[in-house]
Amino acid sequence: MDKVAVISGASSGIGQEIAIELSKHGFKLLILGRNLERLEKTKSQLQSEAQCLTGDLSLDLSDAFKAQITGFLSSSSIEQAVLINNAGSVKRETFVKTEIKDWEHALNHNLYSALRLTQCFLPASKHIKSKQILNISSTLGIRPIEDTSAYSAAKAAMCNWTECLALELAPENIPVNCICPGLVETPIHPFFKTQDKAQRNELNGIQPLGRMGRVQDIAQSVRHFVEQKDLWITGVKLPVDGGILLKS
Ligand SMILES: NC(=O)c1ccc[n+]([C@@H]2O[C@H](COP(=O)([O-])OP(=O)(O)OC[C@H]3O[C@@H](n4cnc5c(N)ncnc54)[C@H](OP(=O)(O)O)[C@@H]3O)[C@@H](O)[C@H]2O)c1
């Protein structure tokens, strides 16, 4: 019997590492992103079968896109299916300068993207016995920092929606949980590409555990959830953050 995972935002950063981690543990994967070249790069690092699917999740899903997901989940040999809603993007700006179109962008990329995918995943996986949904939110969805109104509100909404969906899907025995990363070194941050040692030391220095997060920290947490086929945890918001929430 097969276990499969659908992972959004798998062409970069955290999503790419989640794909690598789950492939090591035997999951067949459908990896999603907007950039095919980068998705293929992820695929080349995987140890299990994988299909790439490109599309912009900030827009309504096309019928062809939905058909690909449904097709991927259709096999009767699947015993476990996992959806990882990871795609997202961030822009820092003061509230006054955050225009309504910026709010729409933040909500579309960080919240509606997950809603769209989940609305496709649930009916398409109806026949599969063991299912789980994991949302990648942020510590900012629990405790925001300044100049992140739209992003933090979108991530907070994701946390709240996780709890609501967890209750709704509990009778079907489908756990829904949220992982809230702290500061993780990925291309989402402008500092990622710089060699600025002083800035890096400063960012490492403010973390209680002494360093910024690595993509592996998040991927391994995801694996702890999904390796349990009969998970008895639902509706949690788990900070994976080196302890930063304790300080703010
Ligand atoms: N890194 C951190 O410090 C941190 C902290 C807390 C939470 N997070 C969250 O973790 C998740 C992953 O972030 P990351 O740090 O790994 O960033 P990243 O390296 O920039 O990766 C973001 C991924 O999301 C995809 N994506 C973005 N918008 C999309 C859209 N409209 N449609 C489809 N795919 C889209 C990108 O795909 P393409 O490149 O193919 O367009 C890319 O694969 C995000 O939800 C982010 O908010 C990150």
The ligand as an SDF file (V2000), in Angstrom:
LIG
                    3D

 48 52  0  0  0  0  0  0  0  0999 V2000
   11.3970   31.2400    6.3840 N   0  0  0  0  0  0  0  0  0  0  0  0
   10.8250   31.6910    7.4880 C   0  0  0  0  0  0  0  0  0  0  0  0
   11.4740   32.3510    8.3460 O   0  0  0  0  0  0  0  0  0  0  0  0
    9.3710   31.4270    7.7350 C   0  0  0  0  0  0  0  0  0  0  0  0
    8.8770   31.7030    9.0280 C   0  0  0  0  0  0  0  0  0  0  0  0
    7.5540   31.4680    9.2990 C   0  0  0  0  0  0  0  0  0  0  0  0
    6.7220   30.9500    8.3270 C   0  0  0  0  0  0  0  0  0  0  0  0
    7.2170   30.6950    7.0710 N   0  0  0  0  0  0  0  0  0  0  0  0
    6.2900   30.1660    6.0720 C   0  0  0  0  0  0  0  0  0  0  0  0
    6.8170   28.9790    5.5100 O   0  0  0  0  0  0  0  0  0  0  0  0
    6.3180   28.8240    4.1840 C   0  0  0  0  0  0  0  0  0  0  0  0
    7.4730   28.5530    3.2450 C   0  0  0  0  0  0  0  0  0  0  0  0
    8.3070   29.6920    3.2180 O   0  0  0  0  0  0  0  0  0  0  0  0
    9.8620   29.6660    2.8320 P   0  0  0  0  0  0  0  0  0  0  0  0
   10.5580   30.4060    3.8920 O   0  0  0  0  0  0  0  0  0  0  0  0
   10.2640   28.2960    2.4780 O   0  0  0  0  0  0  0  0  0  0  0  0
    9.8400   30.6330    1.5550 O   0  0  0  0  0  0  0  0  0  0  0  0
   10.3680   30.4600    0.0460 P   0  0  0  0  0  0  0  0  0  0  0  0
   11.6990   29.7990    0.0440 O   0  0  0  0  0  0  0  0  0  0  0  0
   10.2420   31.8010   -0.5690 O   0  0  0  0  0  0  0  0  0  0  0  0
    9.3140   29.4560   -0.5980 O   0  0  0  0  0  0  0  0  0  0  0  0
    7.9830   29.8520   -0.8230 C   0  0  0  0  0  0  0  0  0  0  0  0
    7.3140   28.7960   -1.6810 C   0  0  0  0  0  0  0  0  0  0  0  0
    5.9380   29.1450   -1.8440 O   0  0  0  0  0  0  0  0  0  0  0  0
    5.6100   29.1140   -3.2170 C   0  0  0  0  0  0  0  0  0  0  0  0
    4.5840   30.1040   -3.5130 N   0  0  0  0  0  0  0  0  0  0  0  0
    4.5220   31.3860   -3.0750 C   0  0  0  0  0  0  0  0  0  0  0  0
    3.4280   31.9860   -3.5670 N   0  0  0  0  0  0  0  0  0  0  0  0
    2.7960   31.0620   -4.3330 C   0  0  0  0  0  0  0  0  0  0  0  0
    1.6290   31.0730   -5.1140 C   0  0  0  0  0  0  0  0  0  0  0  0
    0.8680   32.1660   -5.2310 N   0  0  0  0  0  0  0  0  0  0  0  0
    1.2640   29.9550   -5.7800 N   0  0  0  0  0  0  0  0  0  0  0  0
    2.0110   28.8340   -5.6830 C   0  0  0  0  0  0  0  0  0  0  0  0
    3.1340   28.7510   -4.9580 N   0  0  0  0  0  0  0  0  0  0  0  0
    3.5260   29.8600   -4.2980 C   0  0  0  0  0  0  0  0  0  0  0  0
    6.9010   29.4150   -3.9540 C   0  0  0  0  0  0  0  0  0  0  0  0
    6.7810   28.8690   -5.2560 O   0  0  0  0  0  0  0  0  0  0  0  0
    7.5920   29.4550   -6.5590 P   0  0  0  0  0  0  0  0  0  0  0  0
    8.9530   29.8240   -6.0400 O   0  0  0  0  0  0  0  0  0  0  0  0
    7.6170   28.2970   -7.4860 O   0  0  0  0  0  0  0  0  0  0  0  0
    6.8290   30.5850   -7.0260 O   0  0  0  0  0  0  0  0  0  0  0  0
    7.9190   28.6920   -3.0710 C   0  0  0  0  0  0  0  0  0  0  0  0
    8.0060   27.3270   -3.4330 O   0  0  0  0  0  0  0  0  0  0  0  0
    5.5470   30.1060    3.8650 C   0  0  0  0  0  0  0  0  0  0  0  0
    4.1750   29.8910    4.0480 O   0  0  0  0  0  0  0  0  0  0  0  0
    6.0680   31.0910    4.8980 C   0  0  0  0  0  0  0  0  0  0  0  0
    5.1380   32.1000    5.1820 O   0  0  0  0  0  0  0  0  0  0  0  0
    8.5300   30.9180    6.7570 C   0  0  0  0  0  0  0  0  0  0  0  0
  1  2  1  0
  2  3  2  0
  2  4  1  0
  4  5  1  0
  4 48  2  0
  5  6  2  0
  6  7  1  0
  7  8  2  0
  8  9  1  0
  8 48  1  0
  9 10  1  0
  9 46  1  0
 10 11  1  0
 11 12  1  0
 11 44  1  0
 12 13  1  0
 13 14  1  0
 14 15  2  0
 14 16  1  0
 14 17  1  0
 17 18  1  0
 18 19  2  0
 18 20  1  0
 18 21  1  0
 21 22  1  0
 22 23  1  0
 23 24  1  0
 23 42  1  0
 24 25  1  0
 25 26  1  0
 25 36  1  0
 26 27  1  0
 26 35  1  0
 27 28  2  0
 28 29  1  0
 29 30  1  0
 29 35  2  0
 30 31  1  0
 30 32  2  0
 32 33  1  0
 33 34  2  0
 34 35  1  0
 36 37  1  0
 36 42  1  0
 37 38  1  0
 38 39  2  0
 38 40  1  0
 38 41  1  0
 42 43  1  0
 44 45  1  0
 44 46  1  0
 46 47  1  0
M  CHG  2   8   1  16  -1
M  END
$$$$
